[in-house]
Amino acid sequence: MVIERIENNQIKITLSSAVDSFGLQRLIDYVNYLEATAKSKATQADVDKLADEVNESWWSKNRSRFVK
């Protein structure tokens, strides 16, 4: 594995093709999450409240599909 800083404040990581692609995709997803939330001022409580609201809304719209 080679890690190097390149222009425009970026980091380049070169890996062997022997690396498990499933694990690598999980790592990439996590890094994307870190990048997307780096400047967020939201607290975990804010995130939990939003998730609850989304879940409640989805369930009220889709309940009839699952409960007969």
C-alpha positions as CSV (number, residue, x, y, z in Angstrom):
1,M,0.0,0.0,0.0
2,V,1.2,3.5,-0.9
3,I,-0.2,6.6,0.6
4,E,0.8,10.0,-0.7
5,R,-0.4,13.6,-0.6
6,I,-0.9,15.2,-4.0
7,E,-1.9,18.6,-5.3
8,N,-5.1,20.3,-4.3
9,N,-4.9,19.0,-0.7
10,Q,-5.8,15.4,-1.7
11,I,-4.5,12.0,-0.6
12,K,-3.8,9.2,-3.1
13,I,-3.9,5.6,-1.8
14,T,-2.7,2.8,-4.1
15,L,-3.6,-0.8,-3.1
16,S,-2.9,-4.2,-4.3
17,S,-5.6,-5.9,-6.4
18,A,-5.6,-8.7,-3.8
19,V,-7.5,-6.5,-1.4
20,D,-11.1,-7.7,-0.7
21,S,-13.4,-5.5,-2.8
22,F,-16.3,-5.8,-0.3
23,G,-14.2,-4.6,2.6
24,L,-12.7,-1.9,0.4
25,Q,-16.2,-0.7,-0.6
26,R,-17.1,-0.4,3.1
27,L,-14.0,1.6,3.8
28,I,-14.8,3.9,0.8
29,D,-18.4,4.4,2.0
30,Y,-17.0,5.3,5.5
31,V,-14.5,7.8,4.0
32,N,-17.3,9.3,1.9
33,Y,-19.4,9.7,5.1
34,L,-16.5,11.4,6.9
35,E,-16.0,13.8,4.0
36,A,-19.8,14.6,3.7
37,T,-20.1,15.3,7.5
38,A,-16.8,17.0,8.1
39,K,-18.3,20.5,8.4
40,S,-21.6,19.5,9.9
41,K,-22.8,21.1,13.1
42,A,-25.5,18.5,13.7
43,T,-25.4,16.6,16.9
44,Q,-26.1,12.9,17.3
45,A,-29.4,13.9,18.9
46,D,-30.3,15.9,15.8
47,V,-29.5,13.0,13.5
48,D,-31.4,10.6,15.7
49,K,-34.5,12.9,15.7
50,L,-34.4,13.2,11.9
51,A,-34.0,9.5,11.4
52,D,-37.0,8.9,13.7
53,E,-39.1,11.4,11.7
54,V,-38.1,9.8,8.4
55,N,-38.9,6.3,9.7
56,E,-42.3,7.3,11.1
57,S,-43.2,9.0,7.8
58,W,-42.1,6.0,5.7
59,W,-44.0,3.6,8.0
60,S,-47.2,5.6,7.9
61,K,-47.1,5.6,4.1
62,N,-46.1,2.0,3.7
63,R,-47.7,0.2,6.7
64,S,-50.6,-1.2,4.6
65,R,-48.1,-3.0,2.4
66,F,-46.8,-5.0,5.3
67,V,-49.7,-5.3,7.8
68,K,-52.8,-6.9,6.5
